[in-house]
């Protein structure tokens, strides 16, 4: 789970660029598909950027995240929107949705395959008939190992970030906070790589009737994403 420290890093150093760009892609996808989306839920909503953009375009948007720090920041930035803290494995909203999204490889943060299966069953229960569950998925080889990179300063302390592969099939995102040369805090976020074939099979087992996986959310789009987009229709 993202700590309060990582939430600050996420917001301060512009890592909101992905939900911003994804929002524009998602709006075009909805238009091209010709589907009606009156409301949506973003699982792993982070600081609420995607929800805010979708709300601006007339879609009632709610957000949920496991991180208290992310939810606190989302509520501070967008007090007019509804955000809740919870675990997508077990958390259920009070209403159903036309669209459920999950971005920034949030599903990869779930390290146990049985819990991923539980998420799929859970989401299926609150997607409206004919609605969609759309999420991205980390691809094998996407998050390559890198040496520590200097990010800048946070409250007078120096930040470093690196990606590590502690074992096959797993990725660790590590943020180190230094005061001078003294290491004062280390944050490690783990992710697991799942095959797209396994993901699609388990979505069908959960009840979704039409499941696709692609690196191009928009047909004929020139750009290919570094992640997989998985689209499951109820």
Backbone as CSV, one residue per row, in Angstrom:
resi,resn,N_x,N_y,N_z,CA_x,CA_y,CA_z,C_x,C_y,C_z
1,UNK,0.848,-1.202,0.000,0.000,0.000,0.000,0.876,1.241,0.000
2,UNK,0.460,2.268,-0.749,1.200,3.515,-0.772,1.088,4.212,0.586
3,UNK,2.231,4.610,1.130,2.240,5.342,2.395,1.965,6.819,2.127
4,UNK,1.869,7.607,3.216,1.683,9.044,3.072,2.863,9.656,2.325
5,UNK,4.082,9.135,2.572,5.281,9.634,1.891,5.162,9.421,0.386
6,UNK,4.825,8.211,-0.031,4.750,7.922,-1.461,3.630,8.731,-2.108
7,UNK,2.562,8.980,-1.378,1.465,9.800,-1.909,1.957,11.209,-2.210
8,UNK,2.794,11.748,-1.323,3.350,13.085,-1.545,4.280,13.091,-2.755
9,UNK,5.100,12.050,-2.868,6.014,11.932,-4.004,5.217,11.862,-5.298
10,UNK,4.180,11.028,-5.303,3.323,10.818,-6.476,2.746,12.142,-6.963
11,UNK,2.296,12.973,-6.015,1.644,14.228,-6.377,2.650,15.305,-6.750
12,UNK,3.720,15.424,-5.974,4.683,16.519,-6.160,5.475,16.399,-7.450
13,UNK,5.820,15.157,-7.831,6.716,14.982,-8.968,5.992,14.644,-10.270
14,UNK,4.712,14.984,-10.335,4.001,14.944,-11.600,3.649,13.573,-12.118
15,UNK,3.531,12.584,-11.235,3.188,11.243,-11.700,1.704,11.119,-12.038
16,UNK,0.992,12.266,-11.988,-0.411,12.287,-12.403,-0.553,12.355,-13.925
17,UNK,0.579,12.414,-14.639,0.503,12.534,-16.097,-0.241,11.348,-16.710
18,UNK,-0.110,10.145,-16.109,-0.761,8.991,-16.718,-2.282,9.063,-16.625
19,UNK,-2.878,9.287,-15.424,-4.344,9.408,-15.401,-4.861,10.554,-16.256
20,UNK,-4.065,11.610,-16.421,-4.481,12.720,-17.281,-4.561,12.276,-18.736
21,UNK,-3.529,11.586,-19.213,-3.530,11.135,-20.607,-4.525,10.000,-20.822
22,UNK,-4.657,9.120,-19.814,-5.606,8.020,-19.930,-7.036,8.531,-20.004
23,UNK,-7.333,9.603,-19.276,-8.683,10.170,-19.291,-9.086,10.575,-20.706
24,UNK,-8.172,11.208,-21.432,-8.481,11.624,-22.805,-8.686,10.401,-23.706
25,UNK,-7.871,9.375,-23.500,-8.004,8.137,-24.259,-9.338,7.459,-23.950
26,UNK,-9.692,7.444,-22.668,-10.934,6.809,-22.232,-12.157,7.530,-22.798
27,UNK,-12.136,8.849,-22.808,-13.257,9.615,-23.352,-13.440,9.329,-24.844
28,UNK,-12.335,9.221,-25.566,-12.412,8.887,-27.000,-12.936,7.461,-27.192
29,UNK,-12.497,6.554,-26.318,-12.960,5.166,-26.397,-14.474,5.074,-26.195
30,UNK,-14.991,5.781,-25.196,-16.427,5.798,-24.928,-17.187,6.336,-26.136
31,UNK,-16.649,7.406,-26.737,-17.289,8.011,-27.906,-17.277,7.062,-29.100
32,UNK,-16.120,6.442,-29.347,-16.011,5.546,-30.498,-16.857,4.287,-30.335
33,UNK,-16.967,3.786,-29.088,-17.775,2.594,-28.830,-19.257,2.908,-28.886
34,UNK,-19.606,4.180,-28.739,-21.002,4.586,-28.754,-21.780,4.084,-27.551
35,UNK,-21.093,3.964,-26.415,-21.748,3.457,-25.202,-22.145,4.615,-24.296
36,UNK,-23.136,4.357,-23.480,-23.607,5.356,-22.523,-22.993,5.074,-21.158
37,UNK,-22.270,6.044,-20.645,-21.671,5.925,-19.311,-22.189,7.084,-18.469
38,UNK,-23.161,6.774,-17.609,-23.712,7.808,-16.735,-22.887,7.955,-15.467
39,UNK,-22.330,6.819,-15.006,-21.507,6.891,-13.806,-20.355,5.893,-13.892
40,UNK,-19.299,6.145,-13.119,-18.132,5.269,-13.135,-17.460,5.245,-11.767
41,UNK,-16.715,4.189,-11.548,-15.936,4.026,-10.321,-14.499,3.751,-10.724
42,UNK,-13.565,4.476,-10.116,-12.146,4.256,-10.378,-11.514,3.588,-9.163
43,UNK,-11.101,2.323,-9.325,-10.453,1.566,-8.251,-8.962,1.865,-8.261
44,UNK,-8.413,2.200,-7.092,-7.020,2.634,-7.042,-6.907,4.025,-7.642
45,UNK,-7.779,4.916,-7.195,-7.954,6.227,-7.831,-6.808,7.189,-7.575
46,UNK,-5.882,6.830,-6.675,-4.774,7.732,-6.390,-5.257,9.063,-5.863
47,UNK,-4.737,10.142,-6.437,-5.101,11.476,-5.961,-6.324,12.049,-6.668
48,UNK,-7.055,11.212,-7.413,-8.363,11.608,-7.929,-8.388,12.299,-9.276
49,UNK,-7.271,12.285,-9.997,-7.185,13.032,-11.257,-8.168,12.509,-12.298
50,UNK,-8.197,11.205,-12.509,-9.096,10.629,-13.513,-10.555,10.943,-13.183
51,UNK,-10.936,10.775,-11.930,-12.317,11.064,-11.515,-12.693,12.515,-11.806
52,UNK,-11.772,13.422,-11.525,-12.043,14.841,-11.733,-12.299,15.141,-13.208
53,UNK,-11.474,14.590,-14.086,-11.620,14.857,-15.524,-12.919,14.259,-16.058
54,UNK,-13.233,13.036,-15.635,-14.454,12.394,-16.117,-15.692,13.140,-15.620
55,UNK,-15.649,13.628,-14.380,-16.762,14.407,-13.830,-16.960,15.685,-14.644
56,UNK,-15.863,16.300,-15.066,-15.942,17.520,-15.878,-16.624,17.266,-17.217
57,UNK,-16.588,16.003,-17.659,-17.203,15.648,-18.933,-18.584,15.005,-18.750
58,UNK,-19.195,15.266,-17.614,-20.588,14.876,-17.419,-20.823,13.471,-16.929
59,UNK,-19.758,12.772,-16.503,-19.907,11.412,-15.974,-19.731,11.450,-14.461
60,UNK,-20.735,11.000,-13.742,-20.644,10.972,-12.279,-19.532,9.992,-11.886
61,UNK,-18.486,10.509,-11.258,-17.299,9.695,-10.988,-17.019,9.584,-9.497
62,UNK,-16.823,8.354,-9.045,-16.427,8.076,-7.667,-15.070,7.396,-7.676
63,UNK,-14.320,7.521,-6.582,-13.002,6.911,-6.500,-12.803,6.146,-5.213
64,UNK,-12.010,5.091,-5.268,-11.650,4.294,-4.094,-10.173,3.929,-4.178
65,UNK,-9.491,3.951,-3.042,-8.080,3.590,-3.002,-7.755,2.968,-1.647
66,UNK,-6.782,2.082,-1.656,-6.342,1.432,-0.424,-5.563,2.383,0.472
67,UNK,-4.900,3.361,-0.144,-4.012,4.264,0.588,-4.770,5.410,1.255
68,UNK,-4.613,5.516,2.569,-5.209,6.644,3.297,-4.627,7.962,2.783
69,UNK,-3.298,7.961,2.492,-2.647,9.182,2.027,-3.199,9.650,0.699
70,UNK,-3.414,8.716,-0.233,-3.960,9.080,-1.539,-5.375,9.632,-1.411
71,UNK,-6.192,8.973,-0.605,-7.580,9.417,-0.433,-7.633,10.791,0.228
72,UNK,-6.787,11.012,1.222,-6.748,12.316,1.887,-6.390,13.409,0.888
73,UNK,-5.433,13.127,0.011,-5.021,14.114,-0.989,-6.122,14.333,-2.020
74,UNK,-6.799,13.246,-2.437,-7.892,13.372,-3.407,-9.023,14.236,-2.842
75,UNK,-9.386,14.011,-1.581,-10.460,14.784,-0.960,-10.076,16.248,-0.814
76,UNK,-8.795,16.494,-0.546,-8.328,17.874,-0.413,-8.354,18.597,-1.753
77,UNK,-7.943,17.899,-2.819,-7.873,18.517,-4.145,-9.246,18.666,-4.789
78,UNK,-10.129,17.659,-4.565,-11.441,17.651,-5.226,-12.537,17.388,-4.193
79,UNK,-12.803,18.361,-3.317,-13.765,18.152,-2.228,-15.187,17.911,-2.708
80,UNK,-15.478,18.262,-3.951,-16.834,18.087,-4.478,-17.098,16.659,-4.921
81,UNK,-16.059,15.819,-5.004,-16.207,14.448,-5.467,-16.214,13.461,-4.296
82,UNK,-16.674,12.256,-4.588,-16.781,11.233,-3.545,-15.617,10.256,-3.647
83,UNK,-14.848,10.163,-2.577,-13.726,9.235,-2.498,-13.830,8.425,-1.206
84,UNK,-13.490,7.145,-1.315,-13.539,6.265,-0.147,-12.263,5.436,-0.059
85,UNK,-11.873,5.131,1.175,-10.732,4.247,1.394,-11.238,2.824,1.525
86,UNK,-10.574,1.878,0.859,-11.005,0.491,0.949,-10.075,-0.425,0.176
87,UNK,-10.311,-1.706,0.297,-9.533,-2.732,-0.386,-10.401,-3.323,-1.493
88,UNK,-9.972,-3.219,-2.749,-10.804,-3.652,-3.861,-11.102,-5.151,-3.830
89,UNK,-10.352,-5.909,-3.046,-10.602,-7.346,-2.932,-11.935,-7.607,-2.244
90,UNK,-12.272,-6.772,-1.260,-13.471,-7.015,-0.454,-14.474,-5.864,-0.473
91,UNK,-14.026,-4.642,-0.758,-14.883,-3.457,-0.670,-15.962,-3.481,-1.741
92,UNK,-17.186,-3.124,-1.343,-18.295,-3.016,-2.290,-18.991,-1.679,-2.111
93,UNK,-19.284,-1.007,-3.230,-19.987,0.277,-3.157,-21.472,0.067,-2.872
94,UNK,-22.150,1.154,-2.598,-23.577,1.081,-2.311,-24.420,1.055,-3.583
95,UNK,-23.793,1.305,-4.723,-24.532,1.359,-5.980,-23.758,0.602,-7.050
96,UNK,-24.366,0.461,-8.224,-23.695,-0.195,-9.348,-23.292,0.862,-10.382
97,UNK,-22.409,0.447,-11.310,-21.809,1.414,-12.230,-21.827,0.910,-13.674
98,UNK,-21.887,1.881,-14.591,-21.791,1.559,-16.014,-20.353,1.214,-16.397
99,UNK,-19.397,1.797,-15.693,-17.980,1.602,-16.009,-17.179,1.566,-14.717
100,UNK,-16.306,0.575,-14.610,-15.342,0.500,-13.514,-13.956,0.481,-14.142
101,UNK,-13.079,1.364,-13.672,-11.722,1.435,-14.196,-10.705,1.171,-13.094
102,UNK,-9.504,0.824,-13.504,-8.376,0.680,-12.577,-7.109,0.873,-13.393
103,UNK,-6.346,1.915,-13.072,-5.186,2.265,-13.887,-3.899,2.242,-13.069
104,UNK,-2.810,2.623,-13.727,-1.481,2.664,-13.085,-1.113,1.304,-12.504
105,UNK,-1.409,0.229,-13.268,-1.166,-1.163,-12.886,-1.562,-1.488,-11.442
106,UNK,-2.701,-0.946,-11.015,-3.169,-1.192,-9.648,-3.395,-2.676,-9.380
107,UNK,-3.863,-3.429,-10.402,-4.099,-4.862,-10.211,-2.797,-5.606,-9.951
108,UNK,-1.681,-5.097,-10.495,-0.391,-5.741,-10.273,0.098,-5.602,-8.837
109,UNK,-0.487,-4.667,-8.110,-0.116,-4.500,-6.701,-0.715,-5.601,-5.824
110,UNK,-1.668,-6.333,-6.361,-2.242,-7.468,-5.638,-1.353,-8.675,-5.904
111,UNK,-0.688,-9.156,-4.883,0.371,-10.148,-5.063,-0.118,-11.584,-5.058
112,UNK,-1.349,-11.829,-4.569,-1.872,-13.191,-4.491,-2.892,-13.434,-5.598
113,UNK,-2.677,-14.427,-6.444,-3.620,-14.706,-7.531,-5.060,-14.923,-7.061
114,UNK,-5.246,-15.562,-5.902,-6.601,-15.793,-5.402,-7.314,-14.480,-5.098
115,UNK,-6.557,-13.481,-4.682,-7.160,-12.177,-4.399,-7.514,-11.444,-5.689
116,UNK,-6.728,-11.647,-6.735,-7.078,-11.068,-8.032,-8.395,-11.661,-8.522
117,UNK,-8.543,-12.974,-8.369,-9.800,-13.629,-8.735,-10.969,-13.042,-7.943
118,UNK,-10.735,-12.785,-6.660,-11.786,-12.209,-5.811,-12.170,-10.811,-6.283
119,UNK,-11.190,-10.027,-6.741,-11.482,-8.695,-7.280,-12.405,-8.813,-8.485
120,UNK,-12.118,-9.746,-9.378,-12.936,-9.912,-10.582,-14.373,-10.284,-10.225
121,UNK,-14.541,-11.194,-9.285,-15.903,-11.576,-8.858,-16.604,-10.391,-8.200
122,UNK,-15.858,-9.649,-7.402,-16.410,-8.512,-6.682,-16.869,-7.428,-7.663
123,UNK,-15.991,-7.077,-8.604,-16.338,-6.035,-9.582,-17.543,-6.468,-10.419
124,UNK,-17.571,-7.727,-10.811,-18.697,-8.226,-11.610,-20.027,-7.985,-10.900
125,UNK,-20.013,-8.058,-9.583,-21.254,-7.920,-8.812,-21.814,-6.500,-8.839
126,UNK,-20.975,-5.498,-9.105,-21.513,-4.128,-9.109,-21.318,-3.379,-10.436
127,UNK,-21.009,-4.101,-11.502,-21.066,-3.511,-12.844,-22.475,-3.741,-13.399
128,UNK,-23.060,-2.702,-13.958,-24.391,-2.842,-14.549,-24.362,-3.795,-15.740
129,UNK,-25.463,-4.508,-16.000,-25.533,-5.348,-17.199,-25.204,-4.523,-18.446
130,UNK,-24.311,-5.046,-19.276,-23.871,-4.305,-20.448,-22.748,-3.330,-20.162
131,UNK,-22.370,-3.217,-18.875,-21.301,-2.304,-18.475,-19.921,-2.923,-18.642
132,UNK,-18.898,-2.132,-18.345,-17.518,-2.541,-18.602,-16.622,-2.409,-17.373
133,UNK,-15.666,-3.318,-17.298,-14.542,-3.220,-16.372,-13.304,-3.062,-17.240
134,UNK,-12.643,-1.909,-17.145,-11.504,-1.598,-18.008,-10.303,-1.243,-17.137
135,UNK,-9.209,-1.962,-17.333,-8.022,-1.692,-16.519,-6.756,-1.934,-17.327
136,UNK,-5.641,-1.413,-16.811,-4.366,-1.690,-17.462,-3.586,-2.715,-16.643
137,UNK,-2.610,-3.316,-17.300,-1.878,-4.437,-16.708,-0.414,-4.327,-17.114
138,UNK,0.462,-4.470,-16.142,1.896,-4.417,-16.399,2.312,-5.560,-17.317
139,UNK,3.068,-5.230,-18.351,3.546,-6.247,-19.283,4.940,-6.737,-18.884
140,UNK,5.194,-7.989,-19.180,6.512,-8.563,-18.928,7.572,-7.729,-19.633
141,UNK,8.589,-7.299,-18.880,9.668,-6.510,-19.469,9.408,-5.017,-19.510
142,UNK,8.190,-4.595,-19.120,7.879,-3.157,-19.170,8.673,-2.378,-18.131
143,UNK,8.670,-2.872,-16.899,9.352,-2.171,-15.803,10.768,-2.726,-15.667
144,UNK,11.677,-2.225,-16.479,13.050,-2.709,-16.444,13.769,-2.168,-15.213
145,UNK,14.713,-2.969,-14.718,15.512,-2.521,-13.579,16.275,-1.263,-13.943
146,UNK,16.426,-0.376,-12.971,17.204,0.834,-13.215,17.968,1.209,-11.952
147,UNK,19.074,1.892,-12.146,19.849,2.409,-11.034,19.077,3.551,-10.374
148,UNK,19.423,3.893,-9.117,18.725,4.988,-8.443,18.764,6.283,-9.245
149,UNK,17.601,6.923,-9.351,17.465,8.188,-10.067,17.123,9.282,-9.065
150,UNK,17.814,10.405,-9.160,17.536,11.543,-8.281,16.248,12.232,-8.734
151,UNK,15.249,12.293,-7.838,13.979,12.934,-8.177,13.970,14.429,-7.851
152,UNK,14.665,14.799,-6.786,14.621,16.177,-6.326,14.479,16.206,-4.819
153,UNK,13.871,17.267,-4.308,13.735,17.420,-2.862,12.274,17.427,-2.431
154,UNK,12.034,16.871,-1.248,10.719,16.891,-0.623,10.907,17.346,0.809
155,UNK,10.384,18.543,1.110,10.523,19.139,2.442,11.982,19.168,2.888
156,UNK,12.865,19.571,1.959,14.273,19.739,2.283,15.090,18.466,2.279
157,UNK,14.460,17.342,1.979,15.172,16.058,1.948,15.287,15.572,0.509
158,UNK,16.369,14.859,0.211,16.678,14.400,-1.142,16.004,13.050,-1.407
159,UNK,15.422,12.928,-2.601,14.687,11.710,-2.960,15.369,10.964,-4.095
160,UNK,15.447,9.643,-3.952,15.909,8.765,-5.019,14.834,7.731,-5.314
161,UNK,14.758,7.323,-6.588,13.787,6.308,-6.994,14.485,5.270,-7.863
162,UNK,14.125,3.995,-7.667,14.663,2.945,-8.522,13.660,1.799,-8.662
163,UNK,13.847,1.021,-9.733,13.028,-0.167,-9.979,13.926,-1.390,-9.851
164,UNK,13.477,-2.369,-9.081,14.261,-3.580,-8.853,13.421,-4.816,-9.156
165,UNK,14.080,-5.902,-9.509,13.437,-7.192,-9.734,13.994,-8.192,-8.723
166,UNK,13.389,-8.280,-7.541,13.933,-9.162,-6.492,13.859,-10.639,-6.858
167,UNK,12.880,-11.021,-7.667,12.755,-12.396,-8.137,11.906,-12.402,-9.403
168,UNK,11.976,-13.489,-10.145,11.265,-13.563,-11.414,9.764,-13.393,-11.201
169,UNK,9.170,-12.531,-12.024,7.731,-12.312,-11.945,7.308,-11.232,-10.972
170,UNK,8.259,-10.597,-10.294,7.940,-9.543,-9.329,8.768,-8.295,-9.611
171,UNK,8.194,-7.149,-9.282,8.846,-5.850,-9.457,8.744,-5.085,-8.148
172,UNK,9.826,-4.391,-7.768,9.803,-3.540,-6.583,10.098,-2.101,-6.974
173,UNK,9.206,-1.190,-6.610,9.420,0.242,-6.780,9.931,0.777,-5.448
174,UNK,11.133,1.346,-5.444,11.750,1.763,-4.180,12.031,3.255,-4.185
175,UNK,11.580,3.929,-3.135,11.845,5.353,-2.937,12.648,5.528,-1.655
176,UNK,13.812,6.192,-1.755,14.682,6.433,-0.602,14.742,7.924,-0.314
177,UNK,14.614,8.275,0.957,14.627,9.667,1.397,15.901,9.911,2.211
178,UNK,16.697,10.889,1.787,17.975,11.187,2.435,17.963,12.579,3.052
179,UNK,18.592,12.679,4.210,18.884,13.974,4.818,20.387,14.115,4.768
180,UNK,20.871,14.914,3.811,22.301,14.912,3.509,22.659,13.576,2.883
181,UNK,23.605,12.864,3.478,23.962,11.523,3.012,23.334,10.433,3.867
182,UNK,22.542,10.838,4.855,21.931,9.881,5.783,20.577,9.400,5.250
183,UNK,20.419,8.096,5.079,19.134,7.522,4.659,18.168,7.568,5.841
184,UNK,17.036,8.255,5.666,16.096,8.408,6.780,14.798,7.634,6.570
185,UNK,14.519,7.228,5.332,13.286,6.460,5.097,13.380,5.724,3.763
186,UNK,12.862,4.504,3.732,12.785,3.723,2.504,11.368,3.210,2.333
187,UNK,10.830,3.411,1.156,9.488,2.937,0.828,9.609,1.929,-0.306
188,UNK,9.058,0.736,-0.134,9.091,-0.286,-1.175,7.671,-0.703,-1.532
189,UNK,7.366,-0.633,-2.823,6.069,-1.046,-3.334,6.292,-2.257,-4.243
190,UNK,5.634,-3.351,-3.945,5.805,-4.560,-4.730,4.672,-4.745,-5.736
191,UNK,5.024,-5.305,-6.900,4.043,-5.646,-7.924,4.338,-7.050,-8.456
192,UNK,3.295,-7.695,-8.957,3.447,-9.027,-9.538,3.004,-8.997,-10.996
193,UNK,3.772,-9.667,-11.851,3.433,-9.760,-13.265,2.475,-10.936,-13.473
194,UNK,1.334,-10.661,-14.096,0.369,-11.714,-14.436,0.281,-11.823,-15.961
195,UNK,0.158,-13.023,-16.469,0.023,-13.179,-17.915,-1.365,-12.717,-18.348
196,UNK,-1.424,-12.132,-19.529,-2.705,-11.649,-20.040,-3.674,-12.811,-20.254
197,UNK,-3.130,-13.993,-20.630,-3.985,-15.168,-20.851,-4.684,-15.590,-19.564
198,UNK,-3.936,-15.585,-18.471,-4.514,-15.969,-17.174,-5.577,-14.961,-16.738
199,UNK,-5.274,-13.683,-16.910,-6.207,-12.621,-16.536,-7.521,-12.762,-17.304
200,UNK,-7.437,-12.977,-18.601,-8.639,-13.094,-19.421,-9.465,-14.317,-19.036
201,UNK,-8.790,-15.422,-18.768,-9.501,-16.639,-18.365,-10.246,-16.436,-17.056
202,UNK,-9.599,-15.778,-16.094,-10.236,-15.589,-14.784,-11.379,-14.576,-14.845
203,UNK,-11.285,-13.601,-15.721,-12.409,-12.670,-15.906,-13.631,-13.396,-16.435
204,UNK,-13.415,-14.313,-17.363,-14.526,-15.110,-17.892,-15.106,-16.018,-16.815
205,UNK,-14.250,-16.587,-15.989,-14.714,-17.422,-14.880,-15.560,-16.619,-13.902
206,UNK,-15.233,-15.327,-13.762,-15.985,-14.453,-12.851,-17.348,-14.078,-13.416
207,UNK,-17.552,-14.319,-14.731,-18.862,-14.053,-15.324,-18.871,-13.103,-16.497
208,UNK,-17.762,-12.397,-16.740,-17.726,-11.455,-17.864,-17.805,-12.229,-19.178
209,UNK,-18.657,-11.752,-20.079,-18.942,-12.515,-21.294,-18.018,-12.193,-22.453
210,UNK,-17.524,-10.988,-22.496,-16.709,-10.541,-23.621,-15.442,-9.899,-23.061
211,UNK,-14.302,-10.536,-23.261,-13.043,-10.058,-22.686,-11.998,-9.918,-23.782
212,UNK,-11.358,-8.756,-23.844,-10.290,-8.537,-24.804,-9.076,-7.932,-24.105
213,UNK,-7.911,-8.133,-24.720,-6.664,-7.579,-24.206,-5.915,-6.978,-25.387
214,UNK,-5.473,-5.739,-25.268,-4.868,-5.054,-26.398,-3.868,-4.003,-25.922
215,UNK,-2.931,-3.642,-26.791,-2.048,-2.518,-26.500,-2.496,-1.263,-27.234
216,UNK,-3.682,-1.342,-27.861,-4.289,-0.187,-28.526,-5.748,-0.094,-28.117
217,UNK,-6.044,0.824,-27.203,-7.425,0.968,-26.751,-8.318,1.469,-27.874
218,UNK,-7.765,2.320,-28.731,-8.516,2.855,-29.859,-8.084,2.147,-31.134
219,UNK,-9.028,1.627,-31.883,-8.721,0.942,-33.132,-8.099,1.914,-34.140
220,UNK,-7.008,1.474,-34.756,-6.357,2.317,-35.745,-5.489,3.405,-35.158
221,UNK,-5.395,3.435,-33.820,-4.563,4.438,-33.162,-3.100,4.123,-33.439
222,UNK,-2.307,5.129,-33.767,-0.917,4.884,-34.157,-0.055,4.428,-32.980
223,UNK,-0.362,4.909,-31.785,0.489,4.598,-30.639,0.093,3.266,-30.001
224,UNK,1.114,2.512,-29.600,0.914,1.272,-28.865,1.336,1.511,-27.413
225,UNK,0.496,1.103,-26.463,0.784,1.347,-25.054,1.850,0.399,-24.532
226,UNK,2.572,0.852,-23.527,3.563,0.001,-22.878,2.881,-1.049,-21.991
227,UNK,1.640,-0.764,-21.616,0.855,-1.703,-20.795,-0.184,-2.404,-21.663
228,UNK,-0.768,-3.460,-21.114,-1.953,-4.050,-21.717,-3.178,-3.295,-21.241
229,UNK,-4.143,-3.114,-22.115,-5.478,-2.663,-21.714,-6.373,-3.897,-21.745
230,UNK,-7.054,-4.167,-20.647,-7.968,-5.300,-20.567,-9.387,-4.746,-20.464
231,UNK,-10.270,-5.212,-21.349,-11.647,-4.724,-21.402,-12.586,-5.900,-21.216
232,UNK,-13.375,-5.858,-20.155,-14.312,-6.952,-19.855,-15.728,-6.400,-19.806
233,UNK,-16.609,-6.990,-20.589,-18.012,-6.531,-20.654,-18.905,-7.536,-19.925
234,UNK,-19.840,-7.006,-19.165,-20.790,-7.853,-18.438,-21.998,-8.121,-19.317
